[in-house]
Amino acid sequence: MRFYVTTPIYYVNDRPHIGHAYTTIAADILARHHRQRGDETFFLTGVDEHATKVWRVAEAQGLAAQDYVDQIAEAWRALPPRLNAETDYFIRTSDEDHKVFVRSFLQRIYDNGDVYEDVYAGLYCVGCEEFKTEDDLVDGKCPLHDVEPEWIEEKNYFFRLSAYQERLLELYERRPDFVQPPFRFNEVKSFVSGGLRDFSISRAGQPWGIPLPWDESQVAYVWADALVNYLSALTYARPGEDLREEFWPEVRHLMAQDILRQHCIYWPAMLMAAGYSVPKQIFIHGYLLLDDLKISKSLGNAVDPLELIDVYGADALRYWCARAVPFGQDGSASLTGIADRYERELGNDLGNLLSRTTAMIVKYRDGRIPGGPAGGSEIGAAIAAVHDLVPEHLDRFDITGAIDRIWSLVRDLNRYVTDSAPWTLATDDSRSADLDQVLYDLADGLRAAAVALWAYLPETAPKILEALGQPLEVDWELVRYGRLATSRTIAAAPPLFPRLEAAAGAT
């Protein structure tokens, strides 16, 4: 099996904020989980450099656009590693190989007869990099950026999107899971059913961009350039290899709802026009809202994810992003929730469980895990539920539901400690075998939980395995009862998530 997942490529008109981290973390969770299942996996992220707003920021700073993007792209390239995200390629739309591919892609559409020249006169939101109608506005302003769009009038080249209305509707009918979640699919289908307007794929008044192959006096409109990255990257991400045949049929795009129209309507139509197959699936997640507002530099409520990592660590940030709101829906989250989940769930539920378990094995069995399950354990059933149900959740992009299922195992283990009371069993020599069973189940449950958590907590999960004297292996089939290695001596584990006295002040 193969699995190819992408984030949108992010505008470099400013530095990353927590909303960008949110999508990147989600994509990494999916990619890591599929690697655990043995799938050949490719994870792409990167930056969109040819937007009008990027060019304007460069001008305002007195820099050539290329010099500006070369500088700021490094802040974006550093983001995935700081998030413990393991990407396969980081694409920049100023890559020469991308430029060559875009020109070839657009030429194919042009040769197919789906491009014509006309005059565009209308409203344009630079923040969205999108043309707007009066119906798109609220009190004359873009509802996402709270600014009045600019009036633009220029001769452009247009893509015949209207010619693809029926083909798109046929696609949606044939593949009802093409856009997820279902309410987003219905939104897309309704929009297309209402009629499609052709859209401009070029800009005449801006020198920053990729020149059109048939008219180099104009550059590609940012979306006619940026969307193509998902395909172009596969032609040069691995030198000397073309990965399109291998991975393109399995591509899943992940993004926020503000770019739904471009990805679910423009992009498949452009692919059809250029003679390519459409993506496997497109998942639209909701906004991570802070105080009920979308996170945005223009709204002044953006949060630097690196500052949160400096306080809590990357794994705690990943965990909070996965559980703060149900993935796929809008939800308001508070940054104080990171401190709460860090202390209550990561520190107490998980970290204290590991500390108690290893301390009891040291105290009652001199650090040696008792060997061999007796079978029929209630913990075995809880592990089996994680093994069977978590992949089902993640195949539906239900990142929150999957971590909830894993956390139910963690809580089951904590209840098991209370109910079985190993400290009482240890006072009765006749119940030595019962104590062995409890200690084994706790260690084995923690081991299985660590493997299942690796996609979410890639830095923490190996620490749990190491503390339990287990091999650092995370294949999904290890999320099974009775796979605990018992031959090694272990020590009492230090806290996984130490208390942070300054945490509340940092948020």
C-alpha positions, 0 to 999 in steps of 0.5 A: 500500500502507498500513502501520499499526504500533503499540507497546503503550501504556506504563504511566506508573507510572514512567519509561521503561526499556530494555524500552520503548525496545526495542519502540519502536525495533523499531516505528520500524524497521518504519515507516521501512522501509515508508516507504522502500518508498513505503507510506502509513505510520502509527506509533502509540505512547503511554501508558496512564494509567488503571491501578490502579498509576498511581492508587496511585503518584499517591496515594503522591506526594500528587497528584491522578491527573490531575496526576501523569500530566500530569507524567510523560507528558512523559518518555514523550512525549520518549522516541521523539524521543530514540530517533530514532523518528519517530511519527505520533501519541502517544496518552494515554488521558486524551485527551478524544477517547479517552474519548469513543470508549471509551464509544461502543465499550463501549456497542456491546458492551453493546448487542450483549448481550455484557455482564452484571453479576455479582460478581467474587471472586478474585486480582488482580495490580496489576503485571500489571493482570490477574486471576489464577487459582491456576494462573497463580501460582508459589508463590502469587506472580505469576511476572512481579512476584514478589508475591502478588496481592491478593484483590478482591471487588466487583460488576462488569460482565463481557464474555462472552468465552466466547461467542467461543471458536469464532469465535476458533478459526475466526479462527486456522484461517482466518488462521494468520499472525494471531499471529506468531511461529508458536510464539506462535500455537500458544500462543494457539490452545492456550489458547483451545481449553482454554476461555475464561472471561468477564472483568470490564470494569469496576472499582467500587472505583476512581474513576480511569478512564473511567466506563461509559456505562450505569453511571457509578458504575463505570469501565472496567477498564484493558484495556477502555480501553487496547486501544481506543487502537489504534482511537480514535487513528485518529479524532482523530490528524489533526484533521478526519480519520477514518483508520479506513477507511484504516489499520485494515485494515492494523494490526500490533500489536507487543508483548512476551509478557506481554500476549499474552493480552489482545491475541490473545484479549480484543482480537479478541473485543471487536472482533467484539462491537463490530462491527469487523474484527480486526487484520491481525497481532499480533507478540509479541516476547520479553523483552530479558533482562539477566543472564537476568532480565526488565527491570522496575522492580519487579525493580530491574534497569531501565536508563534508555535516555536514559543509554545514548543520552548515552554511545553515541548513539541509533543505537548503541542502536537497532543493539544492540537490533536485534542483541542477541537474535533478534527474537521470541525471549527472549535474554539481553543484556549492556549491555557488548555495546553497547560491543562492538558500538559499537567492533567493528561500528559503529566498525570495520566501518562507520565505518572502511570509510567513512573508508578509502574516502573517504580512498583516493578523495581520495588516488588520485583527488583526491576525485572518485569514478570514474564508471560501473560496468563491470558484473558486480561481486561487490558488485552481487550483494551489493547485490541480495541486500540489496534482495531479501531485507531486505523479506522478513525485515521482512515477517516482523518479522525485524528481526534477520535483516534487519540481519544481511543488511545487515551481510553487505554491510558485511562483503563490502565490507571483504573486498573492500578486502582482496582487491582491495588498491587501494593496490597497484593504485595503484602500477601505471598499467596497472591504473588502470581496475581501481582505478577499478572498486574505488573505484566499487564501494566507494563504491556499496556504501557508498551502498546500505548506507546506504540500507538502514541508514536504518531502523536508523540514521536519524542515521548513514545520511545522514552516510554519503550526505553523506560520499560526495557523494550526495543524501539520498534513501532510497527502497528502489529505490536499494538497487541497484548502479550508482546512485552519483552521481559528479560531486561532489568529496568529502573524507576522512570523519571517524569515524562512531563515535569511540572512547569512552574512558569507554564501558566505565565508563558501562555 
